[in-house]
Amino acid sequence: MPMIKVDLHKGRSRDQKREFVSVITREAARILKCAPEDIDIVFQEVDTQDWAKGGVLNSDQPA
């Protein structure tokens, strides 16, 4: 049973997530040769201020 974990910034709409899981589930099932019902997708939303890139918090990145 594949599990796909997606970390992303907060703010995506339910419609965006719905489209994402539909497309990713379909393609993962095709590539991994399993039933779509066997695929789980979990979203973990993170505040922008709690995300860092290149050793610098996003809130401290230059504009």
Secondary structure as the mmCIF struct_conf table of DSSP 4:
data_model
#
loop_
_struct_conf.conf_type_id
_struct_conf.id
_struct_conf.beg_label_comp_id
_struct_conf.beg_label_asym_id
_struct_conf.beg_label_seq_id
_struct_conf.end_label_comp_id
_struct_conf.end_label_asym_id
_struct_conf.end_label_seq_id
STRN STRN1 MET A 3 HIS A 9
BEND BEND1 LYS A 10 LYS A 10
HELX_RH_AL_P HELX_RH_AL_P1 ARG A 14 LEU A 32
TURN_TY1_P TURN_TY1_P1 LYS A 33 LYS A 33
BEND BEND2 CYS A 34 CYS A 34
HELX_RH_3T_P HELX_RH_3T_P1 PRO A 36 ASP A 38
STRN STRN2 ASP A 40 VAL A 46
HELX_RH_3T_P HELX_RH_3T_P2 THR A 48 ASP A 50
STRN STRN3 ALA A 52 LYS A 53
TURN_TY1_P TURN_TY1_P2 GLY A 54 GLY A 55
STRN STRN4 VAL A 56 LEU A 57
HELX_RH_3T_P HELX_RH_3T_P3 ASN A 58 ASP A 60
BEND BEND3 GLN A 61 GLN A 61
#
